[in-house]
Amino acid sequence: MTVGVGDRIPDVRVMTMTAAGPVPVSTGEVLGTGKVVLFAVPGAFTPTCSDYHLPGFVVRADDLRAKGVSAVACIAVNDAFVMGAWGAAQGVDDAVLMLADGNGEFAAAMGLELDGRGFNMGPRSQRYAAVIEDGVVTHLAVEPGPGLEVSSADAVLAVL
């Protein structure tokens, strides 16, 4: 079952990269307080994700914060080393919290898994964006197919 508007965000252990190395964090902890924008991508370093999705949120992070967003987070079914390297390559700094859902457990708990075996990518996350307020999903936009329309930073700003 897909998590929807009015549902609590699943509390799953994921990883984030720090200067000291990978650190486990709870999604309930990092996404559960304040107004948070979470966006998911099928994979780090992939074309749409690297050329448009993540850069859009980096560029618009201040605009999102001006609308009351306390944190912006990106999650993908990749390991913490890949997410850390991707964030560094994209110049993310503190604009976006990079979360590694290495085993796809958060994607599964959200009900938003993507079967990427046809692309030789294995299980992944669908591309989506969510607004979460104090742990409850208040907006969820899942891309209906390839491309970036409903889950872009501009689309999220339009609903805030």
C-alpha positions in Angstrom: 0.0 0.0 0.0 1.3 3.4 -0.9 1.7 6.0 1.8 -0.7 8.9 1.1 -1.7 12.3 2.3 -2.6 12.1 6.0 -0.3 9.1 6.7 2.8 9.2 9.0 6.1 8.9 7.2 7.6 5.4 7.8 10.3 5.2 10.4 13.1 3.3 8.7 16.9 3.3 9.3 18.8 4.9 6.4 22.3 6.3 6.1 23.8 9.7 5.6 27.4 10.5 4.8 29.4 12.7 7.2 33.0 13.8 7.4 33.6 10.9 9.8 31.9 8.4 7.4 28.5 6.9 7.0 26.1 7.4 9.9 22.7 5.6 10.4 19.7 7.9 10.9 16.0 7.2 11.4 13.6 8.7 8.8 11.2 9.4 11.7 14.0 11.5 13.3 15.3 13.4 10.3 11.9 13.8 8.4 9.5 13.9 11.4 9.9 17.4 12.8 8.8 20.7 11.2 8.0 21.1 7.5 10.2 18.9 5.4 10.4 18.4 1.7 11.5 14.9 0.7 12.2 14.0 -2.9 13.2 10.6 -4.1 15.1 9.7 -7.2 15.7 6.3 -9.0 19.4 6.7 -8.8 22.3 8.9 -8.0 24.4 10.1 -11.0 21.6 9.2 -13.5 20.8 11.8 -16.2 17.5 13.3 -15.1 18.4 13.0 -11.4 21.8 14.7 -11.9 20.9 17.2 -14.6 17.5 18.5 -13.2 16.0 16.9 -10.1 18.7 17.4 -7.5 20.1 20.6 -8.9 16.6 22.2 -8.9 16.3 21.6 -5.2 19.8 22.9 -4.5 19.1 26.1 -6.5 15.6 26.6 -4.9 16.5 25.6 -1.3 16.4 29.2 -0.1 13.0 29.7 -1.8 11.7 26.5 -0.1 13.0 27.7 3.3 11.3 31.1 2.7 8.0 29.1 2.5 8.6 27.6 5.9 10.5 24.5 5.0 12.9 23.5 7.7 14.7 20.8 5.7 15.1 19.5 2.2 16.1 15.8 1.8 16.9 13.6 -1.1 16.6 9.8 -0.9 17.7 7.1 -3.3 18.3 3.4 -3.3 22.1 3.8 -3.3 24.7 3.4 -0.5 25.9 6.2 1.6 29.2 6.5 -0.2 27.5 7.0 -3.5 25.0 9.5 -2.1 27.9 11.4 -0.4 29.9 11.5 -3.6 26.9 12.6 -5.6 26.1 15.3 -3.2 29.7 16.5 -3.3 29.8 16.4 -7.1 26.5 18.4 -7.2 27.8 21.0 -4.7 24.9 20.2 -2.3 26.6 21.4 0.9 23.9 22.1 3.5 21.1 22.8 1.0 19.9 19.2 0.8 20.3 16.3 3.2 21.4 13.2 1.2 19.8 10.0 2.5 20.9 6.5 1.4 18.2 3.8 1.3 20.7 1.2 0.4 18.4 -1.8 0.8 15.3 -0.1 -0.5 13.5 -0.5 2.8 12.2 3.1 2.9 11.0 2.8 -0.7 9.2 -0.4 0.2 7.7 1.1 3.4 6.4 4.1 1.3 4.9 1.6 -1.2 6.9 3.4 -3.9 9.3 0.8 -5.2 10.4 0.8 -8.8 11.3 -2.4 -10.5 14.5 -1.3 -12.4 15.5 -4.8 -13.5 14.6 -4.0 -17.1 17.3 -1.3 -17.0 19.7 -3.6 -15.1 19.3 -1.4 -12.0 17.4 -3.7 -9.7 14.9 -2.5 -7.2 14.8 1.3 -6.9 12.5 4.1 -5.7 9.9 5.8 -7.9 10.6 9.5 -8.5 8.4 11.6 -6.2 8.3 14.6 -3.9 6.5 14.9 -0.6 5.8 17.6 1.9 5.9 16.3 5.4 4.7 18.3 8.4 5.6 17.0 11.8 5.9 13.5 10.4 2.6 13.5 8.4 2.5 13.6 4.6 0.6 16.7 3.5 1.4 16.5 -0.2 2.7 13.6 -2.4 3.4 13.9 -6.1 4.6 10.7 -7.8 5.8 11.0 -11.4 3.5 9.1 -13.6 6.3 8.0 -16.0 9.7 9.0 -17.1 10.6 12.7 -16.8 10.3 15.4 -14.2 7.0 17.2 -14.0 5.2 16.9 -10.7 8.1 16.3 -8.3 10.4 19.2 -9.3 11.4 21.9 -6.9 9.3 24.4 -8.9 6.3 22.0 -8.6 6.8 21.7 -4.8 7.1 25.5 -4.5 3.8 25.9 -6.3 1.9 23.8 -3.7 3.5 25.4 -0.6 
